[in-house]
Amino acid sequence: MKNLDVITIGRSSVDLYGAQVGGRLEDMASFNKYIGGSPTNMATGTARLGLKSGLITRVGDEHMGRFIREELARHGVDTRGVVTDNERLTALVLLGIRDQEQFPLIFYRENCADMALCEDDIDPDFIASAKAVVATGTHLSHPQTEAAVLKALKLARESGGQTALDIDYRPNLWGLSGHGDGENRFIASDKVTAKLQSTLHLFDLIVGTEEEFHIAGGTTDTVQALKNVRKVSGATLVCKRGPMGATAFEGEIPDALDDGVSGPGFPIEVFNVLGAGDGFMSGLLTGWIRGEDWVTSLTYANACGAFAVSRHGCTPAYPSWAELQFFLKRGVKTKALRKDPELEQIHWATNRHTSHGGDWSTMRVFAFDHRIQLEQMADEAGVAHDKIGDFKNLCLDAANNVANGQSGYGILCDSRLGRDALYRAAGSGLWIGHPVEWPASRPLTLEPEIGPDFGGLSEWPVEHVVKVLCFYHPDDTEEMKAEQEGVLKRLFTASRRNNLEMLLEVIPSKVGPVDDDTTAVIIRRMYEIGVYPDWWKLEPLTTQEAWSKACAAITENDPNTRGIVILGLDAPEDQLAASFAEAAAFDLVKGFAVGRTIFADSARKWLAGNLSNDEAVADMTNRFERLCRIWDDARAKAQSTERQGISA
């Protein structure tokens, strides 16, 4: 059984991408961190397009190696072939965008982990599970890694799999130029040509740029180079021709490149060519493995390449299947694809991590981001506000007790009073919402730490979700609306710029009368002004009609939203149970984010010295656990009722 579509084999690195554009690499002041290396890029690129992908490589037993593993898992890539090397470091690459023509890069690959790949790392059963195995040229440059690649190719062919080569020629990775020459894409070498030609007969598909076929064919005459490759290989040859698209040659090589099979190109602005070939290959492999004709496969490839050259980074630029289909149907609206708001929204919403590894189809969130309320409780107890941070650590203990390492649980916690709890929660598997609003502000203002330019978000871990509460009402004055909407638009933009998800909480009932239309009107207005929250946090709506209208307002504008969580407003447990039962009938409502119903009683007693740490944690654990059961029961009952209705 071939339960994987493709396995790629070879380089795996961490790309440190200069965040500034238009300057020398020497002058880059900050860097964005992505996974990199052609096989790693292709594994994630094909996974985004819906293939079941795997990777064979090595990473170091350190933070960067774990980063690569976690990123691969978040994209759905099978990591059984990723070996942890206890002696070597994960490879690094420093890259920059100088201009449309220059893309400086430095490979840090001296004795790196992936170049220690060996035959023992190739599992025959893993290879046999894939429809295709894809190799890249760099790992043919060293006897040990070449042996591993050749073993994988042999096993793939023996088990009925297809094989493909991305020539991926980097002269300095073959020892032909110095460390500062990473940008160079071609140096003629009889030795490299001979090495490549000794393996080309093993492939069903060979892909490269004109320069890469020059090295494979031993001449800078592209047509003659292709003919030379054809002499030693019956593979389909796909030659990438930059802005002229790409051409496939299944049989005899014609005398003109235009006489091959081609797919349509896309007139877009070239922003960054780094990683474009891996994006192209991801699209091509998707069509090839699914049995599409070459025109269709090349269309996918050209479109994926267009996305890649239009955005910052390599893997972050590649499209999802839904995004690719949308683009092919709608076409190019602006040549700078990264500046197309509609396309960028789909890109973001369909390529988000599975919320940093978790399954958030159900949301059970303990909200202890309260500041004013806990400060008032501390004042009543006559204790310093410093004690609040200690109490929030107890809240986190309760949340962890209930979650017990499972997905679907989370917290809301602030950094002004709950900083230590936030630090402790990092990497715990909990969903983490982090508030930014100044408590009770209207018009909306933010915590000072966010800064007047909202630059404070740049310091946040990417697993934090920006949570903002806005007391917004359709009957607000135009001045009030304009001021609050201005803050929300800037916050939304800053969140996206920093790759942070956003949760928008609206409570209109606190500032005006509400009916079945109120919340839906607010939701539609947010989308009108260009604010697309990943999450919505809504007060319990009192009728099915109100819920129907609110859900419709969201799905009509953003079918890829994460969903809705219900807030508690310090309601007693029985009232929350009733509101859960009402909301659970709507699939878009994923769960709850409740606070004072869980912690208020314990907080008062603990701050007053009438409850021990263990007793406070036990009480909040029990209350949170009960609310989780109430929600789960409400959802199960709603789903059962729906199934009965369908069967009837």
C-alpha positions as CSV (number, residue, x, y, z in Angstrom):
1,M,0.0,0.0,0.0
2,K,1.4,3.4,-1.0
3,N,0.1,5.6,1.8
4,L,2.5,8.4,1.0
5,D,2.5,10.3,-2.3
6,V,6.0,11.6,-2.2
7,I,9.2,11.4,-0.2
8,T,11.9,14.0,-0.7
9,I,15.5,13.4,0.3
10,G,18.5,15.7,1.0
11,R,19.1,19.1,2.5
12,S,17.4,20.5,5.5
13,S,18.3,23.8,7.1
14,V,17.0,26.8,9.0
15,D,16.8,29.9,6.7
16,L,17.5,33.2,8.4
17,Y,16.0,35.6,6.0
18,G,17.0,39.3,6.2
19,A,13.8,41.2,7.1
20,Q,15.0,44.4,5.4
21,V,14.7,44.6,1.6
22,G,16.9,46.6,-0.8
23,G,20.2,46.6,1.1
24,R,23.4,44.6,1.5
25,L,23.4,41.4,3.6
26,E,26.0,43.2,5.7
27,D,23.4,45.8,6.7
28,M,20.6,43.5,7.6
29,A,19.5,44.3,11.1
30,S,17.0,41.5,11.8
31,F,16.1,38.1,10.3
32,N,13.0,36.0,9.9
33,K,13.4,32.3,10.7
34,Y,12.0,29.7,8.3
35,I,12.7,26.1,7.4
36,G,14.8,25.6,4.2
37,G,16.7,23.3,1.9
38,S,15.2,22.2,-1.4
39,P,13.9,18.8,-0.2
40,T,12.4,20.3,2.9
41,N,10.8,23.1,1.0
42,M,9.3,20.6,-1.5
43,A,8.0,18.3,1.3
44,T,6.1,21.2,2.9
45,G,5.1,22.7,-0.5
46,T,3.5,19.5,-1.7
47,A,1.9,19.0,1.8
48,R,0.3,22.4,1.5
49,L,-1.1,21.3,-1.9
50,G,-2.7,18.3,-0.3
51,L,-0.2,15.5,-1.0
52,K,0.8,13.1,1.7
53,S,4.5,14.0,1.9
54,G,7.5,12.6,3.8
55,L,11.2,13.7,4.2
56,I,14.5,11.9,4.6
57,T,17.2,14.1,6.1
58,R,19.2,14.7,9.3
59,V,18.9,17.5,11.8
60,G,20.9,18.3,14.9
61,D,19.9,17.5,18.4
62,E,19.3,21.1,19.3
63,H,16.8,23.9,19.1
64,M,17.0,24.4,15.3
65,G,16.7,20.7,14.6
66,R,13.6,20.6,16.8
67,F,12.3,23.7,15.0
68,I,12.5,21.9,11.7
69,R,10.8,18.8,13.1
70,E,8.0,20.8,14.6
71,E,7.5,22.9,11.5
72,L,7.3,19.8,9.3
73,A,4.8,18.2,11.6
74,R,2.6,21.4,11.6
75,H,2.5,21.2,7.8
76,G,1.5,17.5,8.0
77,V,4.8,16.2,6.7
78,D,5.7,12.6,7.7
79,T,8.9,12.9,9.8
80,R,9.7,9.2,10.2
81,G,12.7,9.7,7.9
82,V,14.1,12.7,9.8
83,V,17.1,11.4,11.8
84,T,18.4,13.3,14.8
85,D,22.2,13.6,14.6
86,N,23.7,13.8,18.1
87,E,27.1,15.0,16.8
88,R,26.4,17.6,14.2
89,L,24.5,20.9,14.1
90,T,21.6,21.7,11.9
91,A,22.6,23.5,8.7
92,L,21.9,27.3,8.6
93,V,21.5,29.7,5.6
94,L,21.6,33.5,5.8
95,L,19.8,35.1,2.9
96,G,18.8,38.6,1.8
97,I,16.9,40.4,-0.9
98,R,19.2,43.0,-2.4
99,D,17.1,43.9,-5.4
100,Q,15.3,42.1,-8.3
101,E,18.6,40.6,-9.5
102,Q,20.8,40.0,-6.4
103,F,19.9,37.6,-3.6
104,P,23.0,37.2,-1.4
105,L,23.2,34.0,0.7
106,I,25.7,32.2,2.9
107,F,25.5,28.5,3.5
108,Y,26.6,27.4,7.0
109,R,27.1,23.7,6.1
110,E,30.5,22.7,7.4
111,N,30.0,19.1,8.7
112,C,26.3,19.8,9.1
113,A,23.7,17.2,10.1
114,D,22.1,16.6,6.7
115,M,25.4,15.9,5.0
116,A,25.9,13.0,7.4
117,L,23.0,11.1,5.9
118,C,24.0,7.6,5.2
119,E,22.7,4.3,3.8
120,D,21.6,3.1,7.3
121,D,19.2,6.1,7.4
122,I,17.2,4.7,4.5
123,D,14.3,2.5,5.7
124,P,13.1,0.2,2.9
125,D,9.5,0.1,4.3
126,F,9.4,3.9,4.4
127,I,10.5,4.1,0.8
128,A,8.1,1.4,-0.3
129,S,5.2,3.4,1.3
130,A,5.6,6.3,-1.3
131,K,4.4,6.6,-4.8
132,A,7.5,8.8,-5.7
133,V,10.9,9.6,-4.3
134,V,12.5,12.9,-5.2
135,A,16.2,13.5,-4.9
136,T,18.2,16.8,-5.2
137,G,21.6,17.3,-6.8
138,T,23.5,18.5,-3.7
139,H,23.4,15.1,-2.0
140,L,25.1,13.5,-5.1
141,S,28.2,15.7,-4.3
142,H,29.5,13.5,-1.5
143,P,30.1,9.7,-1.6
144,Q,28.3,9.0,1.7
145,T,25.2,11.0,0.9
146,E,25.2,9.8,-2.7
147,A,25.1,6.2,-1.4
148,A,22.1,7.0,0.7
149,V,20.3,8.6,-2.3
150,L,21.2,5.8,-4.6
151,K,19.9,3.2,-2.1
152,A,16.6,5.2,-1.8
153,L,16.2,5.4,-5.6
154,K,16.9,1.7,-6.0
155,L,14.4,0.7,-3.4
156,A,11.8,3.1,-4.8
157,R,12.1,1.5,-8.3
158,E,12.0,-2.0,-6.9
159,S,8.8,-1.2,-5.0
160,G,7.0,0.3,-8.1
161,G,7.6,3.9,-7.1
162,Q,8.5,6.7,-9.5
163,T,11.7,8.8,-9.1
164,A,12.4,12.4,-9.8
165,L,15.5,14.7,-9.7
166,D,15.6,18.4,-9.0
167,I,19.1,19.2,-10.3
168,D,19.4,22.0,-7.7
169,Y,22.9,23.0,-8.7
170,R,24.8,25.2,-6.2
171,P,28.4,25.4,-7.3
172,N,29.8,26.2,-3.9
173,L,28.0,23.2,-2.4
174,W,30.1,21.1,-4.8
175,G,33.3,22.9,-3.6
176,L,33.7,24.9,-6.8
177,S,33.7,28.4,-5.1
178,G,34.0,30.0,-1.7
179,H,31.6,30.6,1.1
180,G,30.8,34.1,-0.2
181,D,29.6,32.8,-3.5
182,G,26.4,31.2,-2.4
183,E,24.4,33.2,-4.9
184,N,26.3,31.8,-7.9
185,R,24.1,29.4,-9.9
186,F,26.6,28.2,-12.5
187,I,30.2,27.2,-12.8
188,A,31.1,24.7,-15.5
189,S,32.6,21.5,-14.2
190,D,33.4,18.2,-16.1
191,K,33.5,16.4,-12.7
192,V,30.0,17.5,-11.7
193,T,28.6,16.8,-15.2
194,A,30.1,13.3,-15.0
195,K,28.7,12.6,-11.6
196,L,25.2,13.8,-12.6
197,Q,25.2,11.8,-15.8
198,S,26.2,8.6,-13.9
199,T,22.8,8.8,-12.1
200,L,20.4,10.3,-14.6
201,H,19.2,6.9,-15.9
202,L,17.6,6.3,-12.5
203,F,14.9,8.9,-12.8
204,D,11.5,9.1,-14.4
205,L,11.5,13.0,-14.2
206,I,14.3,15.4,-14.2
207,V,13.8,19.1,-13.5
208,G,16.1,22.1,-13.8
209,T,16.8,25.6,-15.0
210,E,18.6,26.1,-18.2
211,E,21.8,26.6,-16.2
212,E,21.2,23.3,-14.3
213,F,20.7,21.4,-17.6
214,H,23.9,23.0,-18.8
215,I,25.8,21.3,-15.9
216,A,23.9,18.1,-16.4
217,G,24.4,18.1,-20.2
218,G,28.0,19.5,-20.2
219,T,27.4,22.4,-22.5
220,T,25.9,25.9,-22.3
221,D,23.8,25.3,-25.4
222,T,20.5,24.5,-23.7
223,V,19.0,22.4,-26.5
224,Q,22.3,20.4,-26.9
225,A,22.5,20.0,-23.1
226,L,19.0,18.5,-23.1
227,K,19.9,16.2,-26.0
228,N,23.0,15.1,-24.0
229,V,20.8,14.3,-21.0
230,R,18.4,12.4,-23.3
231,K,21.3,10.2,-24.4
232,V,21.6,8.8,-20.9
233,S,18.1,9.1,-19.6
234,G,14.6,8.3,-20.8
235,A,13.1,10.6,-18.1
236,T,10.6,13.4,-18.9
237,L,12.8,16.5,-18.8
238,V,11.3,19.8,-17.5
239,C,13.3,22.9,-18.3
240,K,12.5,26.0,-16.3
241,R,12.9,29.2,-18.3
242,G,12.3,32.0,-15.9
243,P,9.7,34.5,-17.1
244,M,9.0,32.3,-20.2
245,G,7.6,29.6,-18.0
246,A,8.7,26.0,-18.4
247,T,8.8,23.3,-21.1
248,A,8.4,19.5,-20.8
249,F,10.1,17.0,-23.1
250,E,8.8,13.5,-23.0
251,G,10.6,12.0,-26.0
252,E,13.2,13.2,-28.5
253,I,14.4,16.7,-27.8
254,P,13.4,19.1,-30.6
255,D,15.7,21.8,-32.1
256,A,13.8,24.6,-30.4
257,L,12.8,24.9,-26.7
258,D,9.4,26.3,-27.7
259,D,8.5,23.0,-29.4
260,G,8.1,21.2,-26.1
261,V,4.9,21.1,-24.0
262,S,4.3,24.2,-21.9
263,G,1.8,25.6,-19.5
264,P,0.6,29.2,-19.2
265,G,2.8,31.7,-17.4
266,F,1.7,34.5,-15.0
267,P,2.7,38.1,-15.4
268,I,3.8,39.0,-11.9
269,E,6.4,41.2,-10.2
270,V,9.6,39.5,-9.3
271,F,10.3,40.2,-5.6
272,N,12.4,37.3,-4.5
273,V,13.6,34.4,-6.6
274,L,15.0,32.4,-3.7
275,G,13.0,29.2,-3.2
276,A,11.0,29.8,-6.4
277,G,12.3,26.5,-7.9
278,D,11.1,24.5,-4.9
279,G,7.7,26.2,-5.2
280,F,7.6,25.3,-8.9
281,M,8.6,21.7,-8.1
282,S,5.9,21.4,-5.5
283,G,3.2,22.3,-8.0
284,L,4.8,20.1,-10.7
285,L,5.0,17.1,-8.4
286,T,1.4,17.6,-7.4
287,G,0.2,17.3,-10.9
288,W,2.6,14.6,-11.9
289,I,1.8,12.3,-9.0
290,R,-1.9,12.8,-9.4
291,G,-1.7,11.8,-13.0
292,E,-2.5,15.2,-14.6
293,D,-1.3,16.0,-18.1
294,W,1.8,18.1,-18.5
295,V,-0.1,21.3,-19.4
296,T,-2.0,21.1,-16.2
297,S,1.1,20.1,-14.1
298,L,3.1,22.9,-15.6
299,T,0.2,25.3,-14.9
300,Y,0.3,24.3,-11.2
301,A,4.1,24.6,-11.3
302,N,4.2,28.1,-12.9
303,A,1.5,29.4,-10.5
304,C,3.4,28.1,-7.4
305,G,6.6,29.6,-8.8
306,A,4.8,32.9,-9.2
307,F,3.6,32.9,-5.6
308,A,7.2,32.1,-4.5
309,V,8.8,35.0,-6.4
310,S,6.2,37.4,-5.1
311,R,6.7,36.9,-1.4
312,H,9.3,36.9,1.4
313,G,10.8,33.6,2.3
314,C,10.6,30.2,0.7
315,T,8.1,27.8,2.3
316,P,6.0,30.6,3.8
317,A,5.3,31.8,0.2
318,Y,4.0,28.6,-1.1
319,P,0.2,28.3,-1.7
320,S,-2.4,25.9,-0.3
321,W,-4.5,23.9,-2.7
322,A,-7.5,26.2,-2.0
323,E,-5.4,29.2,-2.7
324,L,-3.9,27.8,-5.9
325,Q,-7.4,27.0,-7.2
326,F,-8.7,30.4,-6.3
327,F,-5.8,32.0,-8.1
328,L,-6.1,29.9,-11.2
329,K,-9.8,30.7,-11.4
330,R,-9.6,34.4,-10.6
331,G,-6.3,35.3,-12.2
332,V,-3.8,38.1,-11.5
333,K,-5.3,41.4,-10.2
334,T,-2.0,43.0,-9.2
335,K,1.4,41.9,-10.3
336,A,2.7,42.2,-6.8
337,L,0.8,39.2,-5.4
338,R,1.9,40.0,-1.8
339,K,-0.1,43.3,-2.1
340,D,-3.3,41.6,-3.2
341,P,-5.5,41.7,0.0
342,E,-8.0,39.1,-1.2
343,L,-5.3,36.7,-2.1
344,E,-3.2,37.3,1.0
345,Q,-6.2,36.7,3.2
346,I,-6.8,33.3,1.6
347,H,-3.0,32.6,1.8
348,W,-3.0,33.4,5.5
349,A,-6.2,31.6,6.4
350,T,-5.5,28.4,4.5
351,N,-1.8,28.1,5.5
352,R,-2.0,28.9,9.2
353,H,-0.3,26.3,11.3
354,T,-2.7,23.9,12.9
355,S,-2.6,26.4,15.8
356,H,1.0,25.5,16.6
357,G,0.4,21.8,16.6
358,G,-2.9,21.6,18.3
359,D,-6.4,20.5,17.3
360,W,-8.6,23.4,18.0
361,S,-11.9,22.1,16.7
362,T,-13.0,22.2,20.3
363,M,-11.9,25.1,22.5
364,R,-12.0,24.9,26.3
365,V,-10.3,28.1,27.5
366,F,-9.7,29.2,31.1
367,A,-9.6,33.0,30.9
368,F,-7.7,34.7,33.7
369,D,-6.5,37.7,31.7
370,H,-8.6,39.9,34.1
371,R,-6.8,42.9,35.5
372,I,-9.3,45.4,37.0
373,Q,-11.3,42.7,38.7
374,L,-8.3,41.0,40.3
375,E,-6.8,44.4,41.3
376,Q,-10.1,45.2,43.1
377,M,-10.1,41.8,44.8
378,A,-6.5,42.4,46.0
379,D,-7.5,45.9,47.3
380,E,-10.5,44.4,49.2
381,A,-8.1,41.8,50.7
382,G,-5.6,44.5,51.5
383,V,-2.7,42.8,49.7
384,A,-0.3,44.2,47.1
385,H,-1.0,43.8,43.4
386,D,2.2,41.7,43.1
387,K,0.2,38.8,44.6
388,I,-2.0,38.7,41.5
389,G,0.9,37.2,39.4
390,D,1.3,34.4,42.0
391,F,-2.4,33.7,41.7
392,K,-2.3,33.6,37.9
393,N,0.4,30.9,38.2
394,L,-2.1,28.9,40.2
395,C,-4.7,29.4,37.4
396,L,-2.2,28.0,35.0
397,D,-1.7,25.0,37.2
398,A,-5.4,24.4,37.1
399,A,-5.6,24.7,33.4
400,N,-2.7,22.2,32.9
401,N,-4.3,19.8,35.3
402,V,-7.5,19.7,33.2
403,A,-5.7,19.7,29.9
404,N,-3.3,17.0,30.9
405,G,-1.3,17.5,27.7
406,Q,-4.3,17.2,25.4
407,S,-5.2,19.5,22.6
408,G,-8.4,21.6,22.8
409,Y,-7.5,23.4,26.0
410,G,-6.2,26.9,26.4
411,I,-5.7,30.0,28.5
412,L,-6.2,33.8,28.3
413,C,-3.5,35.5,30.3
414,D,-2.1,39.0,30.3
415,S,1.6,40.0,30.5
416,R,1.2,43.0,32.8
417,L,0.0,41.0,35.9
418,G,0.5,37.5,34.6
419,R,3.9,37.6,32.9
420,D,5.4,34.6,34.7
421,A,2.4,32.4,33.9
422,L,2.7,33.4,30.3
423,Y,6.3,32.5,30.3
424,R,5.6,29.1,31.9
425,A,2.8,28.4,29.4
426,A,5.1,28.6,26.4
427,G,5.5,25.3,24.6
428,S,3.0,23.6,26.9
429,G,0.6,22.7,24.2
430,L,-2.0,25.1,25.5
431,W,-3.7,27.6,23.2
432,I,-2.6,31.0,24.5
433,G,-4.6,34.2,24.1
434,H,-2.7,37.4,25.1
435,P,-4.8,40.5,25.6
436,V,-3.8,43.9,24.4
437,E,-6.6,46.3,25.3
438,W,-6.4,48.6,28.3
439,P,-9.1,47.2,30.6
440,A,-12.5,48.8,30.2
441,S,-11.2,51.4,27.7
442,R,-13.8,53.1,25.5
443,P,-12.7,54.3,23.0
444,L,-10.4,51.4,22.7
445,T,-6.8,52.0,23.8
446,L,-4.1,49.4,24.3
447,E,-1.7,48.3,27.1
448,P,1.4,50.6,27.1
449,E,3.7,47.6,26.3
450,I,2.1,47.5,22.8
451,G,3.6,50.9,22.1
452,P,2.3,53.8,20.0
453,D,3.5,52.1,16.8
454,F,2.2,48.7,18.0
455,G,5.8,47.5,17.7
456,G,5.5,45.7,21.0
457,L,4.0,42.8,19.2
458,S,7.3,42.1,17.6
459,E,8.5,40.7,21.0
460,W,5.7,38.2,21.2
461,P,6.1,34.4,20.7
462,V,4.3,33.3,17.5
463,E,2.2,30.9,19.5
464,H,0.4,33.8,21.3
465,V,-2.9,34.9,19.9
466,V,-3.6,38.7,20.0
467,K,-6.8,39.1,21.9
468,V,-8.6,42.4,21.9
469,L,-11.8,43.4,23.6
470,C,-13.7,46.3,22.0
471,F,-16.9,47.7,23.5
472,Y,-18.4,48.5,20.1
473,H,-22.1,49.1,19.2
474,P,-23.8,49.9,15.9
475,D,-25.4,52.9,17.5
476,D,-22.1,54.5,18.5
477,T,-21.4,58.0,17.3
478,E,-19.4,58.3,14.1
479,E,-16.5,59.7,16.1
480,M,-16.5,56.8,18.4
481,K,-16.7,54.3,15.6
482,A,-13.9,56.0,13.7
483,E,-11.5,56.0,16.6
484,Q,-12.2,52.4,17.6
485,E,-12.1,51.1,14.1
486,G,-8.8,52.9,13.5
487,V,-7.2,51.1,16.4
488,L,-8.6,47.7,15.3
489,K,-7.3,48.2,11.7
490,R,-3.8,49.1,12.9
491,L,-3.8,46.2,15.4
492,F,-5.0,43.7,12.7
493,T,-2.2,44.9,10.4
494,A,0.4,44.7,13.1
495,S,-0.7,41.2,14.1
496,R,-0.4,39.9,10.5
497,R,3.0,41.6,10.0
498,N,4.2,39.7,13.1
499,N,2.6,36.4,12.0
500,L,0.3,36.4,15.0
501,E,-3.3,35.2,15.0
502,M,-6.0,37.6,16.3
503,L,-9.1,37.1,18.4
504,L,-11.6,39.9,18.4
505,E,-14.0,40.1,21.4
506,V,-17.1,42.4,21.1
507,I,-19.6,43.0,23.9
508,P,-22.3,45.4,22.6
509,S,-24.7,44.7,25.5
510,K,-22.4,46.6,27.9
511,V,-22.9,49.9,25.9
512,G,-26.3,49.7,24.3
513,P,-29.5,47.7,23.7
514,V,-29.1,44.5,21.6
515,D,-31.4,42.4,19.4
516,D,-31.0,39.5,17.1
517,D,-29.2,41.6,14.5
518,T,-26.7,43.6,16.7
519,T,-23.8,41.2,16.8
520,A,-24.2,40.3,13.1
521,V,-24.1,44.0,12.1
522,I,-20.9,44.4,14.1
523,I,-19.3,41.4,12.5
524,R,-20.1,42.6,9.0
525,R,-18.7,46.0,9.8
526,M,-15.4,44.6,10.9
527,Y,-15.0,42.7,7.6
528,E,-16.0,45.9,5.7
529,I,-13.1,47.8,7.2
530,G,-10.7,45.0,6.4
531,V,-10.4,43.3,9.8
532,Y,-10.4,39.5,9.5
533,P,-10.0,38.0,13.0
534,D,-8.8,34.4,13.2
535,W,-11.1,34.0,16.2
536,W,-14.3,35.7,17.4
537,K,-15.2,35.9,21.1
538,L,-18.9,36.7,21.5
539,E,-21.2,37.1,24.5
540,P,-23.8,34.4,24.9
541,L,-26.6,35.2,22.3
542,T,-30.0,34.6,23.6
543,T,-31.8,33.2,20.5
544,Q,-31.2,30.8,17.7
545,E,-31.9,33.6,15.3
546,A,-29.2,35.7,16.7
547,W,-26.7,32.9,16.5
548,S,-27.7,32.1,12.9
549,K,-27.2,35.6,11.8
550,A,-23.9,36.0,13.6
551,C,-22.5,32.7,12.1
552,A,-23.8,33.7,8.6
553,A,-22.1,37.1,8.8
554,I,-18.8,35.3,9.5
555,T,-18.9,32.5,7.0
556,E,-20.1,34.7,4.2
557,N,-17.0,36.9,4.6
558,D,-14.4,34.4,5.9
559,P,-15.2,30.8,5.3
560,N,-11.8,29.9,6.6
561,T,-12.2,31.5,10.1
562,R,-11.0,29.5,13.1
563,G,-14.4,30.0,14.8
564,I,-16.1,31.4,17.8
565,V,-15.7,31.0,21.5
566,I,-18.3,32.1,24.0
567,L,-17.4,34.4,26.9
568,G,-18.8,34.0,30.4
569,L,-19.5,37.5,31.9
570,D,-19.2,36.0,35.4
571,A,-22.4,34.1,34.8
572,P,-23.3,31.2,37.3
573,E,-22.6,27.7,36.1
574,D,-26.3,26.9,35.4
575,Q,-26.7,30.0,33.2
576,L,-23.5,29.1,31.3
577,A,-24.9,25.6,30.7
578,A,-28.0,27.1,29.2
579,S,-26.0,29.3,26.9
580,F,-23.7,26.4,25.9
581,A,-26.7,24.4,24.9
582,E,-28.0,27.2,22.7
583,A,-24.6,27.8,21.0
584,A,-23.5,24.2,20.6
585,A,-26.0,23.7,17.8
586,F,-23.7,25.8,15.6
587,D,-20.6,24.2,14.2
588,L,-18.8,27.6,14.0
589,V,-18.9,27.9,17.8
590,K,-15.9,25.9,18.9
591,G,-16.3,26.3,22.7
592,F,-15.9,28.8,25.5
593,A,-13.4,31.2,27.1
594,V,-14.6,31.7,30.7
595,G,-12.9,33.2,33.7
596,R,-14.6,34.5,36.8
597,T,-17.0,31.6,36.9
598,I,-13.9,29.5,37.5
599,F,-11.6,31.6,39.5
600,A,-13.5,34.4,41.3
601,D,-14.4,32.5,44.5
602,S,-10.9,31.0,44.9
603,A,-9.2,34.4,44.1
604,R,-11.1,36.2,46.9
605,K,-10.4,33.5,49.5
606,W,-6.7,33.0,48.4
607,L,-5.9,36.7,48.4
608,A,-7.5,37.0,51.8
609,G,-5.3,34.2,53.1
610,N,-8.2,31.8,53.6
611,L,-7.2,29.3,51.0
612,S,-3.9,27.5,50.4
613,N,-2.2,27.2,47.0
614,D,-3.2,23.5,46.7
615,E,-6.8,24.2,47.7
616,A,-7.1,27.1,45.2
617,V,-5.7,25.0,42.4
618,A,-8.0,22.0,43.3
619,D,-11.1,24.3,43.4
620,M,-10.4,25.9,40.0
621,T,-9.5,22.5,38.5
622,N,-12.8,21.2,39.5
623,R,-14.8,24.2,38.2
624,F,-12.9,24.2,34.9
625,E,-13.3,20.5,34.5
626,R,-17.1,20.8,35.1
627,L,-17.4,23.5,32.5
628,C,-15.5,21.4,30.0
629,R,-17.9,18.5,30.6
630,I,-20.9,20.8,30.3
631,W,-19.6,22.0,26.9
632,D,-18.7,18.6,25.7
633,D,-22.1,17.2,26.7
634,A,-23.9,20.1,25.0
635,R,-21.9,19.6,21.8
636,A,-22.5,15.8,21.8
637,K,-26.3,16.3,22.3
638,A,-26.4,18.9,19.5
639,Q,-24.6,16.5,17.1
640,S,-26.8,13.6,18.1
641,T,-29.9,15.7,17.4
642,E,-28.5,16.8,14.1
643,R,-27.8,13.1,13.1
644,Q,-31.3,12.1,14.1
645,G,-32.7,14.9,12.0
646,I,-30.7,13.8,9.0
647,S,-31.7,10.2,9.4
648,A,-35.4,11.1,9.8
